[in-house]
Amino acid sequence: MNDVARLRTVADYQFGAGAGRALFPENGTFTVRRSRTGRPQQVFADGERLVSYGTDGRFTLGLAGGERLRTTLAAPRGRVVVGAESDPFVREGKNAFAKFVRESDPAIRPGDAVCIVDPDDDLLGVGRAELSATAMADFSTGVAVKTREGAEK
């Protein structure tokens, strides 16, 4: 199994069926940056980081990877929807707070890589869920998603 096939398998496991082909399409050209031991660390396409591959075997999303997932996977899969008041803050890379979460993928668990979107499904940023989907809906305080990268306009 080659690198891209392995990466697709990990993406399908982590984000659900179809995510591997969304992130790493058949006709795509990818650059894989490796650690000194040869393990894949980051995957780029067209000079943009799609994902980083952690030592825990999970991906963290780059903006380009988040955009690929957002355009391919049906809403609300892999998404946390925040209100318009959060738009400028998340775009600047600031965290998304639970009180501003409008909707989220019910399968989200703490630690999951997610896309942060506005009510129109425009990508605001990517990050790591700090709460489960249920907790995001229930809590009125606290960080829901720790933003890793904001999508500046």
WOJO-V411217 format. One line per field, one symbol per residue. phi: phi as a letter, one per 20 degrees, with the letter a starting at -180 (. if undefined). psi: psi as a letter, one per 30 degrees, with the letter a starting at -180 (. if undefined). burial: I if it has 16 or more other C-alpha atoms within 10 Angstrom, else O. A space follows every 10 residues. Layout:
phi->???
psi->???
burial->???
//
This chain:
phi->.egfffffff ffffdognff fffcfgeedc ddedffenff dccdblmdfe bddffended eegfffffff fdeffegmcc edfgfegfff fenefeegfd feabffefcg nffcedcege mefercadfe cfgffgfeed cneecefebe eff
psi->kleeeeeeee eeeeflkfee feeileglkk kjkllfffkk ekklkhgkke lkjlffglkk kleeeeeeee fekkkgkglj kllfffeeee ffgllkkeff kellkffklk fkklkkllfg gkkellakkf lleeeeeekg llkekjkekl ik.
burial->OOOIOOIIII IIOIIOOIII IIIIOOOOOI OIOOOOOOOI IIIIIOOOII IIIOOOOIII IIIIIIIIII OOIOOIIIII IIIOOIIOII IIIIIIIIII IOIIIIOIIO IIIIIIIIOO IIIIIIIIII IIIOOIIOIO OOIIIIIIII IOO
//
